[in-house]
Amino acid sequence: MAVDRRIVRTKDAIRSSIIELAKTKPIDKITITAISKQANISRKTFYERYSSVDNLLDDIRQQLMDEFNSIFQPPLIIGDDINQGSVYRYLKFAKDHKDLLGILNNSDEGFLKKALHDRGPDLQRFLISSGEFDERTAKIITPWLLEFYIKGVEHLTTTWLTSKEHVSEEDMSKLMINIFKAPVLSIKAKNDLVEKNR
């Protein structure tokens, strides 16, 4: 089925409008009238695509989440080049969607926080399989470790995107990989020491 270019252009105009409006006012103060005026469309046209501003944000969030999930897998396994590449792809994604991510990270629970929390079960399985933690303890500390990752990645991403100093995507990728590896290397080193002393 062919995509109607008019619908795509209208959705792009609506998305661009909310980005522009969010630069000057909080997201919860942006109205459908303001979006429609900025996008040069009627309110009726807006309502043909979205039921509310929240519905528009949910649609944007879901599209970004789908793209994020397709590219980013935290590098929990040491030496996994595919996962290291996903950090680089995440940085490109963040750069390409800088304005939208800014809007979503400043609304409700934040985009990055939700995206990484969705990875919680993978992290919990890793902690258990490391032999360092039993299931109960892994379940308790997984949210703590996720919060460590979220705060670090969120801060680094925001600082990188807004800094006047240029740091390459490659160097930022190395830095983020080190953030992910630090807890993993610590667990692995302790496990190796225990094995060596047996």
N, C-alpha and C positions, 0 to 999 in steps of 0.2 A: 504494500500500500504506500503510495507516494505521500511525502510529508508536505503539508500546506505551508508554504514559505511565509504567508501572511501571519499565520498563527505563531510560527517561530519568531518572526520579527516583533510581533506584539509582546510575546513573553520576554524576549530580550530587552525590549523597551521598558517593560514593567520592572524587570530585574535591575536594569541600569538606573531607573528612577529611584528605587528604594536605596540603592547604594549612594546615590548623590544626596538624597534627603537625609540619610543616616549620618552624613558628614557634618550636618548642621543641627541635628536634634536627636534626642533619644528615640530608639526604635518604637517604644510604646506610645510616643506622641505623634507618630506618622499615621496619617489617615488615608483612606482609599481615595478621597477627593484630591489630596496632595499628590499621591502617586499617579493618579489618572491625569492630573494637570501636567505634571512633570513629563509623563510619557506621551503627552499629546493624544490621549485616547479618552473615550467617554467612560463614565462609571459603569455603564451597562457592559461595555467591552471588558472592563476589569472583572465584573461579576460573571461573565461568560467563562472565565478561566479560573477564578478563585472566589471563594465565599467570604474571605476576610483577609486582613493583613497577616494574621496568624497562619492561615491556610497557605498564603504565599510563602511565608518563612518556612513552614513545614515542607513545602515542595522544594524550596532551595536547599534546605537542610538534607532532605532525602537524596536529592541528586548529588550533592557533595559527599554525603556519607557513602553512597554507592561507589562513587569514583575513589574515595579514600580507601574503602575496603578492598577495592580491586588492586590497589597499588601498595598498600602499606601493611607489612607484617613485621612486628618488632623482632629484631635480630637476637632471639633468645639462645640460638645455637651458635657457639663460637665457630668462626671460620665459614659461616654459611654466606657465600658471596651473593646468592639470590636475595636473601634478606637484607644484606648490606646495601644492595642496589635499591631496595625498596625505600630506604631512608633517603637516598638521593632523589628518588621519584617523589617522595613525600615533600621534600623541599621545593621541587619544581611545582608541585601541586599547590603548596602554600604560596609561592610567588605568583603563580597564575591566578589564584583566587584570593589574593591578599585582602581586598575590600570586603568580599562576602564573608570570609573567615572572621574579619574584625567585627562585623555585625553579629554573626552567630556566636562568637566567643563572648560578646558582651550581653547577649540575651540569655535568658533562663539559665540552664546548666552549662552552657558552653559547648561548642562543637567538639573540640579536641578532647575534652574530658569525657564526653559520651563515647566518642570513637575509641579511645583507649580503654575505657571501662568495658567495652564490648569484648576486649581481648583478655579479660580477667580469667575465664576458664582455662585458656591456653597457659597463662602464667602459673595458675594454681597447679595444673598438671606437671609443669616443669619443676616446680618446687618439690612436689611429692616424688617425682622420678629421680630427683637429685639424691634422694636418700637422706637428705639433711633434715627434712621436716615430715612429720606425720600429717595425715589428711586434715585433722582438726586444726593444727597450727598453721598449715598452709592456707587454710580457709580464712583464718584470722589475719595473717600478715599480707595476703594478696592485695587487699585494698590499700594497705600502707605503702607497699612497693609501687602500686599503680599511681598513687598520689605523688610519690617521688618522681616517677617518670613523667606524669602529666605536668607537674609544676616546672620541671626542668625543661621539657620539650616546649611547653607553652612559652616560657620565658625566653628561651633561646630563639625560638621562631619569631616571636614578636620583636625582640631586640634586633635580630638579623634583618627583618623586613623593614624596620624603621630607622636603622642606623645610617648615618651619613658615611660611615667608613665601609668600604667594600670588603666583604669576605666571600670567597667563592663557594658555590654549592658543594664542591668537593671537600673543602675544608670544614664546612658546617656539617656535612655528612659524617666526616671522621669524628668530630666532636660529639655528635649525637650518638653515634655507635659506641663511643666510650662511656657515655651516660648509661646506655642499656647494658653494656658489658660489665660495668663495675660490680653490681651485685652478683651477677652470674659468675664472674671470675673469682669473686670471694668465696662463693659456695663451692665452686670447682676446686679451688686451691685447698680448701679445708678437707674436702673429700679425698683429694690426692694424698694429702698428708696422713690422713687416717689410714688409707690403703697402704701407704709406704711403711707405716709403723706397725702393721699387722704381722 
